[in-house]
Amino acid sequence: MGAGALWGLVFLAPELVRAFTPLQLAIGRYLAYGLLAAALLSPRWGRLLRVLDRSEWRALVWLALTGNTIYYVLLSSAIQLGGIAMTSLVIGFLPVAVTIIGSRDQGAVPLRKLAPSLVLCMGGALCIGWQALSAPASGSTATQITGLACAIGALVSWTTYAVCNSRCLARLEHVSAHDWSLLTGIMTGAQALLLIPVTVLFEPLRHSGTAWLQFTGVSLAVAIFASIVGNGLWNRMSRLLPLTMVGQMILFETLFALLYGFAWEHRLPTLLEAGAFALVVLSVTSCISTHQRAAKVLAAVE
């Protein structure tokens, strides 16, 4: 829940600094993330270099790309082109995708037992989607379609990250969940450095001093709260829960993103949005209950 509450802030960041492009937002956030992660990890750097092999460094490159760099550029683009509601709808299907993949793991709760939870989750996402579709479009049809495509790309990218990261953490007994998060941050920061020439050559950089100050503040805030603390909480959770439950926990990001969106727009949720909240909460509690029953049966058998 803590990770979801902090990650939900990411949905507001593009609205706070609309003068900057999604790529610039990603560079600012992840440069800050990389620098902060390097500083926090510096006392343990020597030991980690000794225990990590080449395959684990390759995994970090892949996780940094799918879970941070590519995902955040696509997410920011989706929010700026299609709006918070549409993006929240698409990202709301993350739990379904991750849970379906996790159900194939050995010893996982069967998908048929998780079906009620997944149906509730999809019901909540559809409520949000209906609300989004009924609202006046903020741009042209082409803009909305491009935003939708970016949101779907973000969904695929982060599903890949969630599954791969959970499986890496299950194998890495010699690295703590927090250190793995910081190592991912360092790798993401390195990738952000490589993107600087792209934004310098192809994107506008003429902003006022006040705009740059606001951009720096938002980048640091998102790096500290969403990346350092949020990712640390998520990695700890990924070690404690099976992948079929990890998927359901992503719902909290959607819930908090909507709450922050309501606060930003100074309004209360509509009837459909309130229904979506109720369905999402029921989805999570149903999933937890199913896993509790499965654990009790396994304990009785043993």
C-alpha positions as CSV (number, residue, x, y, z in Angstrom):
1,M,0.0,0.0,0.0
2,G,2.9,2.4,0.8
3,A,4.5,1.7,-2.6
4,G,1.2,2.4,-4.3
5,A,0.6,5.6,-2.4
6,L,4.0,6.9,-3.4
7,W,3.9,5.7,-7.0
8,G,0.5,7.4,-7.5
9,L,2.4,10.7,-7.2
10,V,4.0,9.9,-10.6
11,F,0.7,10.5,-12.3
12,L,0.6,14.1,-11.1
13,A,4.2,14.9,-12.1
14,P,3.6,15.5,-15.8
15,E,0.7,17.9,-14.9
16,L,2.9,19.9,-12.6
17,V,5.6,20.6,-15.3
18,R,3.7,20.5,-18.6
19,A,6.3,22.7,-20.2
20,F,8.7,19.8,-20.2
21,T,8.5,16.8,-22.5
22,P,8.1,13.2,-21.2
23,L,11.7,12.4,-22.1
24,Q,12.9,15.4,-20.1
25,L,10.8,14.3,-17.2
26,A,12.3,10.8,-17.3
27,I,15.8,12.2,-17.5
28,G,15.3,14.6,-14.6
29,R,13.7,11.9,-12.4
30,Y,16.2,9.2,-13.1
31,L,19.3,11.3,-12.9
32,A,18.2,12.3,-9.4
33,Y,17.3,8.7,-8.6
34,G,20.7,7.5,-9.8
35,L,22.7,10.1,-7.9
36,L,20.7,9.5,-4.7
37,A,21.0,5.7,-5.1
38,A,24.8,5.9,-5.6
39,A,25.2,8.0,-2.5
40,L,23.1,5.6,-0.4
41,L,24.9,2.5,-1.8
42,S,28.4,3.9,-1.5
43,P,29.3,2.2,1.9
44,R,28.4,-1.3,0.4
45,W,29.6,-0.8,-3.1
46,G,32.8,-2.9,-2.8
47,R,30.9,-5.9,-1.4
48,L,28.2,-5.8,-4.1
49,L,30.8,-5.7,-6.9
50,R,32.2,-8.9,-5.5
51,V,29.0,-10.8,-5.2
52,L,27.2,-9.7,-8.4
53,D,27.9,-11.7,-11.6
54,R,27.5,-10.7,-15.2
55,S,24.0,-12.1,-15.6
56,E,22.8,-10.0,-12.7
57,W,24.2,-6.8,-14.2
58,R,22.4,-7.7,-17.5
59,A,19.2,-8.2,-15.5
60,L,19.6,-4.8,-13.9
61,V,20.0,-3.2,-17.4
62,W,16.8,-4.8,-18.5
63,L,14.9,-4.0,-15.3
64,A,16.0,-0.4,-15.5
65,L,14.8,-0.1,-19.1
66,T,11.4,-1.8,-18.7
67,G,10.5,-0.6,-15.2
68,N,11.8,2.9,-15.3
69,T,13.2,4.5,-18.5
70,I,10.8,3.1,-21.1
71,Y,7.8,2.9,-18.8
72,Y,8.1,6.4,-17.5
73,V,8.5,8.0,-20.9
74,L,5.4,6.1,-22.2
75,L,3.4,6.8,-19.0
76,S,4.2,10.6,-19.1
77,S,3.3,10.7,-22.8
78,A,0.0,8.9,-22.2
79,I,-0.9,11.3,-19.4
80,Q,-0.1,14.4,-21.4
81,L,-1.8,13.1,-24.6
82,G,-4.7,11.1,-23.3
83,G,-5.3,12.3,-19.7
84,I,-5.0,10.8,-16.2
85,A,-8.3,8.9,-16.3
86,M,-7.6,7.0,-19.6
87,T,-4.0,6.2,-18.5
88,S,-5.2,5.0,-15.0
89,L,-7.7,2.8,-16.8
90,V,-5.1,1.0,-18.9
91,I,-2.5,0.8,-16.1
92,G,-5.4,-0.6,-14.0
93,F,-5.1,-3.8,-16.0
94,L,-1.6,-4.5,-14.7
95,P,-2.8,-6.7,-11.9
96,V,-4.7,-8.9,-14.4
97,A,-1.6,-9.3,-16.6
98,V,0.8,-10.0,-13.8
99,T,-1.6,-12.4,-11.9
100,I,-2.2,-14.5,-15.1
101,I,1.5,-14.8,-15.6
102,G,2.1,-15.6,-11.9
103,S,-0.5,-18.3,-11.9
104,R,1.8,-20.4,-14.0
105,D,4.5,-20.5,-11.4
106,Q,5.0,-23.8,-9.5
107,G,2.9,-24.0,-6.3
108,A,0.9,-20.8,-7.3
109,V,-2.8,-20.5,-6.5
110,P,-4.7,-21.7,-9.6
111,L,-6.1,-19.0,-11.8
112,R,-9.7,-20.4,-11.5
113,K,-9.6,-19.6,-7.7
114,L,-8.4,-16.1,-8.5
115,A,-11.1,-15.5,-11.1
116,P,-13.5,-13.6,-8.8
117,S,-10.7,-11.2,-7.8
118,L,-9.7,-10.7,-11.5
119,V,-13.3,-10.1,-12.5
120,L,-13.7,-7.4,-9.7
121,C,-10.5,-5.8,-10.9
122,M,-11.6,-5.6,-14.5
123,G,-15.0,-4.3,-13.3
124,G,-13.2,-1.4,-11.5
125,A,-11.1,-0.7,-14.6
126,L,-14.1,-0.7,-16.8
127,C,-15.9,1.8,-14.5
128,I,-13.0,4.1,-14.8
129,G,-12.9,3.7,-18.5
130,W,-16.6,4.4,-19.0
131,Q,-16.1,7.6,-17.0
132,A,-13.1,8.6,-19.1
133,L,-14.9,7.9,-22.4
134,S,-18.0,9.9,-21.4
135,A,-15.9,13.0,-20.5
136,P,-15.1,15.5,-23.3
137,A,-11.9,14.7,-25.1
138,S,-9.0,17.0,-24.3
139,G,-7.5,16.7,-27.8
140,S,-8.0,15.4,-31.3
141,T,-8.9,11.7,-32.0
142,A,-5.4,11.2,-33.3
143,T,-4.0,12.6,-30.0
144,Q,-6.2,10.4,-27.9
145,I,-5.3,7.3,-29.9
146,T,-1.6,8.1,-29.6
147,G,-2.1,8.5,-25.8
148,L,-3.9,5.1,-25.7
149,A,-1.0,3.4,-27.6
150,C,1.5,4.9,-25.1
151,A,-0.6,3.7,-22.2
152,I,-0.7,0.2,-23.6
153,G,3.0,0.2,-24.2
154,A,3.6,1.3,-20.6
155,L,1.3,-1.6,-19.5
156,V,3.4,-4.1,-21.4
157,S,6.7,-2.6,-20.2
158,W,5.8,-2.6,-16.5
159,T,4.2,-6.0,-16.6
160,T,7.6,-7.3,-17.9
161,Y,9.4,-5.5,-15.2
162,A,7.1,-6.7,-12.4
163,V,7.5,-10.4,-13.4
164,C,11.2,-10.3,-14.1
165,N,12.0,-8.3,-10.9
166,S,10.0,-10.7,-8.7
167,R,11.8,-13.7,-10.1
168,C,15.2,-12.0,-9.8
169,L,14.6,-11.2,-6.1
170,A,13.6,-14.8,-5.5
171,R,17.0,-16.0,-6.7
172,L,19.1,-13.2,-5.1
173,E,19.6,-14.3,-1.5
174,H,22.9,-12.5,-1.2
175,V,21.5,-9.0,-2.1
176,S,18.9,-7.2,0.0
177,A,15.7,-6.0,-1.6
178,H,16.6,-2.4,-0.8
179,D,20.1,-2.7,-2.3
180,W,18.6,-4.3,-5.5
181,S,16.3,-1.3,-5.8
182,L,19.3,1.1,-5.4
183,L,21.3,-0.8,-8.0
184,T,18.4,-0.5,-10.4
185,G,18.4,3.2,-9.7
186,I,22.1,3.5,-10.5
187,M,21.6,1.7,-13.8
188,T,18.6,3.9,-14.6
189,G,20.6,7.0,-13.9
190,A,23.3,5.8,-16.3
191,Q,20.6,5.3,-19.0
192,A,19.3,8.8,-18.3
193,L,22.7,10.2,-19.0
194,L,22.7,8.5,-22.4
195,L,19.4,10.2,-23.2
196,I,20.6,13.8,-22.5
197,P,22.1,14.3,-26.1
198,V,18.7,13.2,-27.6
199,T,16.7,15.8,-25.7
200,V,19.4,18.5,-26.4
201,L,19.2,17.8,-30.1
202,F,15.5,17.3,-30.7
203,E,13.5,18.9,-27.9
204,P,13.1,22.5,-26.7
205,L,15.1,23.6,-23.8
206,R,14.2,27.3,-23.6
207,H,12.5,27.6,-20.2
208,S,12.4,30.3,-17.6
209,G,14.4,30.1,-14.4
210,T,11.2,29.5,-12.4
211,A,10.3,26.6,-14.7
212,W,13.7,24.9,-14.3
213,L,13.4,25.4,-10.5
214,Q,10.0,23.7,-10.5
215,F,11.3,20.9,-12.8
216,T,14.2,20.3,-10.4
217,G,11.9,20.2,-7.4
218,V,9.4,17.8,-9.0
219,S,12.3,15.5,-10.2
220,L,13.8,15.3,-6.8
221,A,10.5,14.7,-5.1
222,V,9.5,11.9,-7.4
223,A,13.0,10.4,-7.2
224,I,13.0,10.4,-3.4
225,F,9.4,9.3,-2.7
226,A,8.4,7.2,-5.7
227,S,11.8,5.8,-6.7
228,I,13.9,5.4,-3.6
229,V,11.2,4.8,-0.9
230,G,8.4,3.4,-3.2
231,N,10.7,1.0,-5.1
232,G,12.3,-0.2,-1.8
233,L,8.8,-1.0,-0.3
234,W,7.8,-2.7,-3.6
235,N,11.0,-4.9,-3.6
236,R,10.5,-5.9,0.0
237,M,6.9,-6.8,-0.8
238,S,8.0,-8.8,-3.9
239,R,10.1,-11.0,-1.6
240,L,7.3,-11.6,0.9
241,L,4.4,-12.4,-1.4
242,P,3.8,-14.8,-4.4
243,L,3.6,-13.2,-7.9
244,T,-0.2,-13.8,-8.0
245,M,-0.6,-11.5,-5.0
246,V,2.1,-9.1,-6.3
247,G,-0.1,-8.4,-9.3
248,Q,-3.1,-7.4,-7.1
249,M,-0.9,-5.0,-5.0
250,I,-0.4,-2.8,-8.1
251,L,-4.1,-1.8,-7.7
252,F,-3.1,0.6,-4.9
253,E,-1.1,2.7,-7.4
254,T,-4.3,3.1,-9.5
255,L,-6.3,4.0,-6.4
256,F,-4.0,6.6,-5.1
257,A,-3.4,8.1,-8.6
258,L,-7.2,8.6,-8.9
259,L,-7.3,10.2,-5.4
260,Y,-4.5,12.6,-6.3
261,G,-6.3,13.3,-9.6
262,F,-9.5,14.3,-7.7
263,A,-7.5,16.5,-5.4
264,W,-5.8,18.1,-8.3
265,E,-9.1,18.8,-10.0
266,H,-10.8,19.9,-6.8
267,R,-13.7,17.5,-7.0
268,L,-15.3,14.4,-5.5
269,P,-15.5,11.1,-7.3
270,T,-18.5,10.5,-9.5
271,L,-20.8,7.5,-9.0
272,L,-18.9,5.4,-11.5
273,E,-15.5,6.3,-10.0
274,A,-16.8,5.5,-6.5
275,G,-18.0,2.1,-7.9
276,A,-14.5,1.6,-9.3
277,F,-13.0,2.2,-5.9
278,A,-15.3,-0.3,-4.2
279,L,-14.6,-3.0,-6.9
280,V,-10.9,-2.5,-6.7
281,V,-10.9,-2.8,-2.9
282,L,-13.0,-5.9,-3.1
283,S,-10.6,-7.3,-5.7
284,V,-7.6,-7.0,-3.4
285,T,-9.4,-8.3,-0.3
286,S,-10.7,-11.3,-2.4
287,C,-7.2,-12.0,-3.6
288,I,-5.8,-11.9,-0.1
289,S,-8.6,-14.2,1.2
290,T,-8.0,-16.7,-1.5
291,H,-4.3,-16.9,-0.7
292,Q,-5.0,-17.2,3.0
293,R,-7.3,-20.2,2.4
294,A,-4.7,-21.8,0.2
295,A,-2.0,-21.3,2.8
296,K,-4.2,-22.9,5.5
297,V,-4.9,-25.9,3.3
298,L,-1.2,-26.3,2.6
299,A,-0.3,-26.0,6.3
300,A,-3.0,-28.7,7.1
301,V,-1.5,-31.1,4.5
302,E,2.0,-30.6,5.8
